[in-house]
Amino acid sequence: MKIFREIVRNTAMGAQSIDNILNYIECDKLKNLVLAQKEVMEDFYEKAKSELGEQELEDAQTNPIQRAMLKAGVKVNASFDNSNTHLASMLIDGYNMGITSVQKCINGLTRDGVEIPELASDLMKTYDKNIKALRTYL
């Protein structure tokens, strides 16, 4: 199902973004929060992955070029400003991109009369919760 591919793509990219940004976080409290958020993203990834066949999973994976671009973007952005405020803002921007892409998928399924899996709704709630937690660092 398309929504599970979207969840796999989103959560994989989110976990990778967190990995890329961790080296720049100096505040232990923020680092622990972000690590906990990464664990949750990995749980969503595994749940969505289990709903996909081999080819669907392969189609959902980010390619090496996308991963390299993401890593380079984080490196450049965080190198200029590694303050908690800026790093939290970068993570919030990432979650907002995830919300947008998952919501578009949900809206398409709703228009087609397809029932939305609970996993998708739970992911959207988690993104909102993660953003709220990061706002304290702005």
Contact map, one row per residue, 1 for C-alpha under 8 A:
111110000000000000000000000000000000000000000000001100000000000000000000000000000000000000000000000000000000000000000000000000000000000000
111111000000000000000000000000000000000000000000000000000000000000000000000000000000000000000000000000001000000000000000000000000000000000
111111100000000000000000000000000000000000000000000000000000000000000000000000000000000000000000000001001100000000000001000000000000000000
111111110000000000000000000000000000000000000001101100000000000000000000000000000000000000000000000000000000000000000001000000000000000000
111111111000000000000000000000000000000000000001100100011011000000000000000000000000000000000000000000000000000000000000000000000000000000
011111111100000000000000000000000000000000000000000000000001000000000000000000000000000000000000000011001000000000000000000000000000000000
001111111110000000000000000000000000000000011001000000000000000000000000000000000000000000000000000001000000000000000001000000000000000000
000111111111000000000000000000000000000000011101100000001001100000000000000000000000000000000000000000000000000000000000000000000000000000
000011111111100000000000000000000000000000000000000000000001110000000000000000000000000000000000000000000000000000000000000000000000000000
000001111111110000000000000000000000000000000000000000000000000000000000000000000000000000000000010001000000000000000000000000000000000000
000000111111111000000000000000000000000011011000000000000000000000000000000000000000000000000000000000000000000000000000000000000000000000
000000011111111100000000000000000000000011001000000000000000110000000000000000000000000000000000000000000000000000000000000000000000000000
000000001111111110000000000000000000000000000000000000000000010000100000000000000000000000000000000000000000000000000000000000000000000000
000000000111111111000000000000000000010010000000000000000000000000000000000000000000000000000110000000000000000000000000000000000000000000
000000000011111111100000000000000000010011000000000000000000000000000000000000000000000000000000000000000000000000000000000000000000000000
000000000001111111110000000000000000000000000000000000000000000000100000000000000000000000000000000000000000000000000000000000000000000000
000000000000111111111000000000000000000000000000000000000000000000000110010000000000000000100000000000000000000000000000000000000000000000
000000000000011111111100000000000110010000000000000000000000000000000000000000000000000000100000000000000000000000000000000000000000000000
000000000000001111111110000000000000000000000000000000000000000000000000000000000000000000000000000000000000000000000000000000000000000000
000000000000000111111110000000000000000000000000000000000000000000000010011000000000000000000000000000000000000000000000000000000000000000
000000000000000011111111100000000000000000000000000000000000000000000000011001000000001000000000000000000000000000000000000000000000000000
000000000000000001111111100000100100000000000000000000000000000000000000000000000000000000000000000000000000000000000000000000000000000000
000000000000000000111111110000000000000000000000000000000000000000000000000000000000000000000000000000000000000000000000000000000000000000
000000000000000000001111110000000000000000000000000000000000000000000000000001100100000000000000000000000000000000000000000000000000000000
000000000000000000001111111101100000000000000000000000000000000000000000000000000111001000000000000000000000000000000000000000000000000000
000000000000000000000011111100100000000000000000000000000000000000000000000000000000000000000000000000000000000000000000000000000000000000
000000000000000000000000111111100000000000000000000000000000000000000000000000000001000000000000000000000000000000000000000000000000000000
000000000000000000000000111111110000000000000000000000000000000000000000000000000000000000000000000000000000000000000000000000000000000000
000000000000000000000000001111111000000000000000000000000000000000000000000000000000000000000000000000000000000000000000000000000000000000
000000000000000000000000101111111100000000000000000000000000000000000000000000000001000000000000000000000000000000000000000000000000000010
000000000000000000000100111111111110000000000000000000000000000000000000000000000000000000000000000000000000000000000000000000000000000000
000000000000000000000000000111111111000000000000000000000000000000000000000000000000000000000000000000000000000000000000000000000000000000
000000000000000000000000000011111111100000000000000000000000000000000000000000000000000000000000000000000000000000000000000000000000000000
000000000000000001000100000001111111110000000000000000000000000000000000000000000000000000000000000000000000000000000000000000000000000000
000000000000000001000000000000111111111000000000000000000000000000000000000000000000000000000000000000000000000000000000000000000000000000
000000000000000000000000000000011111111100000000000000000000000000000000000000000000000000000000000000000000000000000000000000000000000000
000000000000000000000000000000001111111110000000000000000000000000000000000000000000000000000000000000000000000000000000000000000100000000
000000000000011001000000000000000111111111000000000000000000000000000000000000000000000000000000000000000000000000000000000000000000000000
000000000000000000000000000000000011111111100000000000000000000000000000000000000000000000000000000000000000000000000000000000000000000000
000000000000000000000000000000000001111111110000000000000000000000000000000000000000000000000000000000000000000000000000000000000000000000
000000000011011000000000000000000000111111111000000000000000000000000000000000000000000000000000000000000000000000000000000000000000000000
000000000011001000000000000000000000011111111100000000000000000000000000000000000000000000000000000000000000000000000000000000000000000000
000000000000000000000000000000000000001111111110000000000000000000000000000000000000000000000000000000000000000000000000000000000000000000
000000110010000000000000000000000000000111111111000000000000000000000000000000000000000000000000000000000000000000000010001000000000000000
000000110011000000000000000000000000000011111111100000000000000000000000000000000000000000000000000000000000000000000000000000000000000000
000000010000000000000000000000000000000001111111110000000000000000000000000000000000000000000000000000000000000000000000000000000000000000
000000000000000000000000000000000000000000111111111000000000000000000000000000000000000000000000000000000000000000000000000000000000000000
000110110000000000000000000000000000000000011111111100000000000000000000000000000000000000000000000000000000000000000010000000000000000000
000110010000000000000000000000000000000000001111111100001000000000000000000000000000000000000000000000000000000000000000000000000000000000
000000000000000000000000000000000000000000000111111110000000000000000000000000000000000000000000000000000000000000000000000000000000000000
100100000000000000000000000000000000000000000011111110000000000000000000000000000000000000000000000000000000000000000000000000000000000000
100110000000000000000000000000000000000000000001111111111000000000000000000000000000000000000000000000000000000000000000000000000000000000
000000000000000000000000000000000000000000000000011111111000000000000000000000000000000000000000000000000000000000000000000000000000000000
000000000000000000000000000000000000000000000000000111111100000000000000000000000000000000000000000000000000000000000000000000000000000000
000000000000000000000000000000000000000000000000000111111110000000000000000000000000000000000000000000000000000000000000000000000000000000
000010000000000000000000000000000000000000000000000111111111000000000000000000000000000000000000000000000000000000000000000000000000000000
000010010000000000000000000000000000000000000000100111111111100000000000000000000000000000000000000000000000000000000000000000000000000000
000000000000000000000000000000000000000000000000000001111111100000000000000000000000000000000000000000000000000000000000000000000000000000
000010000000000000000000000000000000000000000000000000111111100000000000000000000000000000000000000000000000000000000000000000000000000000
000011011000000000000000000000000000000000000000000000011111110000000000000000000000000000000000000000000000000000000000000000000000000000
000000011001000000000000000000000000000000000000000000001111111000000000000000000000000000000000000000000000000000000000000000000000000000
000000001001100000000000000000000000000000000000000000000001111101100000000000000000000000000000000000000000000000000000000000000000000000
000000000000000000000000000000000000000000000000000000000000111111100000000000000000000000000000000000000000000000000000000000000000000000
000000000000000000000000000000000000000000000000000000000000011111110000000000000000000000000000000000000000000000000000000000000000000000
000000000000000000000000000000000000000000000000000000000000001111111000000000000000000000000000000000000000000000000000000000000000000000
000000000000000000000000000000000000000000000000000000000000011111111100000000000000000000000000000000000000000000000000000000000000000000
000000000000100100000000000000000000000000000000000000000000011111111110000000000000000000000000000000000000000000000000000000000000000000
000000000000000000000000000000000000000000000000000000000000000111111111000000000000000000000000000000000000000000000000000000000000000000
000000000000000000000000000000000000000000000000000000000000000011111111100000000000000000000000000000000000000000000000000000000000000000
000000000000000010000000000000000000000000000000000000000000000001111111110000000000000000000000000000000000000000000000000000000000000000
000000000000000010010000000000000000000000000000000000000000000000111111111000000000000000000000000000000000000000000000000000000000000000
000000000000000000000000000000000000000000000000000000000000000000011111111100000000000000000000000000000000000000000000000000000000000000
000000000000000000000000000000000000000000000000000000000000000000001111111110000000000000000000000000000000000000000000000000000000000000
000000000000000010011000000000000000000000000000000000000000000000000111111111000000000000000000000000000000000000000000000000000000000000
000000000000000000011000000000000000000000000000000000000000000000000011111111100000000000000000000000000000000000000000000000000000000000
000000000000000000000000000000000000000000000000000000000000000000000001111111110000000000000000000000000000000000000000000000000000000000
000000000000000000000000000000000000000000000000000000000000000000000000111111111000000000000000000000000000000000000000000000000000000000
000000000000000000001001000000000000000000000000000000000000000000000000011111111100011000000000000000000000000000000000000000000000000000
000000000000000000000001000000000000000000000000000000000000000000000000001111111100000000000000000000000000000000000000000000000000000000
000000000000000000000000000000000000000000000000000000000000000000000000000111111100000000000000000000000000000000000000000000000000000000
000000000000000000000000000000000000000000000000000000000000000000000000000011111110011000000000000000000000000000000000000000000000000000
000000000000000000000001100000000000000000000000000000000000000000000000000001111111011000000000000000000000000000000000000000000000000000
000000000000000000000000100000000000000000000000000000000000000000000000000000001111111000000000000000000000000000000000000000000000000000
000000000000000000000000101001000000000000000000000000000000000000000000000000000111111100000000000000000000000000000000000000000000000011
000000000000000000000000000000000000000000000000000000000000000000000000000000000011111110000000000000000000000000000000000000000000000011
000000000000000000000000000000000000000000000000000000000000000000000000000001001111111111000000000000000000000000000000000000000000000001
000000000000000000001000100000000000000000000000000000000000000000000000000001001111111111100000000000000000000000000000000000000000000000
000000000000000000000000000000000000000000000000000000000000000000000000000000000001111111110000000000000000000000000000000000000000011011
000000000000000000000000000000000000000000000000000000000000000000000000000000000000111111111000000000000000000000000000000000000000011001
000000000000000000000000000000000000000000000000000000000000000000000000000000000000011111111100000000000000000000000000000000000000000000
000000000000000011000000000000000000000000000000000000000000000000000000000000000000001111111110000000000000000000000000000000000000010000
000000000000000000000000000000000000000000000000000000000000000000000000000000000000000111111111000000000000000000000000000000000010010000
000000000000000000000000000000000000000000000000000000000000000000000000000000000000000011111111100000000000000000000000000000000000000000
000000000000010000000000000000000000000000000000000000000000000000000000000000000000000001111111110000000000000000000000000000000000000000
000000000000010000000000000000000000000000000000000000000000000000000000000000000000000000111111111000000000000000000000000000100110000000
000000000000000000000000000000000000000000000000000000000000000000000000000000000000000000011111111100000000000000000000000000100000000000
000000000000000000000000000000000000000000000000000000000000000000000000000000000000000000001111111110000000000000000000000000000000000000
000000000100000000000000000000000000000000000000000000000000000000000000000000000000000000000111111111000000000000000000000000100000000000
000000000000000000000000000000000000000000000000000000000000000000000000000000000000000000000011111111100000000000000000000100100000000000
000000000000000000000000000000000000000000000000000000000000000000000000000000000000000000000001111111110000000000000000000000000000000000
000001000000000000000000000000000000000000000000000000000000000000000000000000000000000000000000111111111000000000000000000000000000000000
001001100100000000000000000000000000000000000000000000000000000000000000000000000000000000000000011111111100000000000001000100000000000000
000000000000000000000000000000000000000000000000000000000000000000000000000000000000000000000000001111111110000000000000000000000000000000
000000000000000000000000000000000000000000000000000000000000000000000000000000000000000000000000000111111111000000000000000000000000000000
011001000000000000000000000000000000000000000000000000000000000000000000000000000000000000000000000011111111100000000000000000000000000000
001000000000000000000000000000000000000000000000000000000000000000000000000000000000000000000000000001111111110000010001000000000000000000
000000000000000000000000000000000000000000000000000000000000000000000000000000000000000000000000000000111111111000000000000000000000000000
000000000000000000000000000000000000000000000000000000000000000000000000000000000000000000000000000000011111111100000000000000000000000000
000000000000000000000000000000000000000000000000000000000000000000000000000000000000000000000000000000001111111111110000000000000000000000
000000000000000000000000000000000000000000000000000000000000000000000000000000000000000000000000000000000111111111110000000000000000000000
000000000000000000000000000000000000000000000000000000000000000000000000000000000000000000000000000000000011111111000000000000000000000000
000000000000000000000000000000000000000000000000000000000000000000000000000000000000000000000000000000000001111111000000000000000000000000
000000000000000000000000000000000000000000000000000000000000000000000000000000000000000000000000000000000000111111100000000000000000000000
000000000000000000000000000000000000000000000000000000000000000000000000000000000000000000000000000000000000111111110000000000000000000000
000000000000000000000000000000000000000000000000000000000000000000000000000000000000000000000000000000000000110011111000000000000000000000
000000000000000000000000000000000000000000000000000000000000000000000000000000000000000000000000000000000100110001111101100000000000000000
000000000000000000000000000000000000000000000000000000000000000000000000000000000000000000000000000000000000000000111111100000000000000000
000000000000000000000000000000000000000000000000000000000000000000000000000000000000000000000000000000000000000000011111110000000000000000
000000000000000000000000000000000000000000010001000000000000000000000000000000000000000000000000000000000000000000001111111000000000000000
001100100000000000000000000000000000000000000000000000000000000000000000000000000000000000000000000001000100000000011111111100000000000000
000000000000000000000000000000000000000000000000000000000000000000000000000000000000000000000000000000000000000000011111111110000000000000
000000000000000000000000000000000000000000000000000000000000000000000000000000000000000000000000000000000000000000000111111111000000000000
000000000000000000000000000000000000000000010000000000000000000000000000000000000000000000000000000000000000000000000011111111100000000000
000000000000000000000000000000000000000000000000000000000000000000000000000000000000000000000000001001000000000000000001111111110000000000
000000000000000000000000000000000000000000000000000000000000000000000000000000000000000000000000000000000000000000000000111111111000000000
000000000000000000000000000000000000000000000000000000000000000000000000000000000000000000000000000000000000000000000000011111111100000000
000000000000000000000000000000000000000000000000000000000000000000000000000000000000000000000011011000000000000000000000001111111110000000
000000000000000000000000000000000000000000000000000000000000000000000000000000000000000000000000000000000000000000000000000111111111000000
000000000000000000000000000000000000000000000000000000000000000000000000000000000000000000000000000000000000000000000000000011111111100000
000000000000000000000000000000000000100000000000000000000000000000000000000000000000000000000010000000000000000000000000000001111111110000
000000000000000000000000000000000000000000000000000000000000000000000000000000000000000000010010000000000000000000000000000000111111111000
000000000000000000000000000000000000000000000000000000000000000000000000000000000000000000000000000000000000000000000000000000011111111100
000000000000000000000000000000000000000000000000000000000000000000000000000000000000000000000000000000000000000000000000000000001111111100
000000000000000000000000000000000000000000000000000000000000000000000000000000000000000110110000000000000000000000000000000000000111111111
000000000000000000000000000000000000000000000000000000000000000000000000000000000000000110000000000000000000000000000000000000000011111111
000000000000000000000000000000000000000000000000000000000000000000000000000000000000000000000000000000000000000000000000000000000001111111
000000000000000000000000000001000000000000000000000000000000000000000000000000000001100100000000000000000000000000000000000000000000011111
000000000000000000000000000000000000000000000000000000000000000000000000000000000001110110000000000000000000000000000000000000000000011111
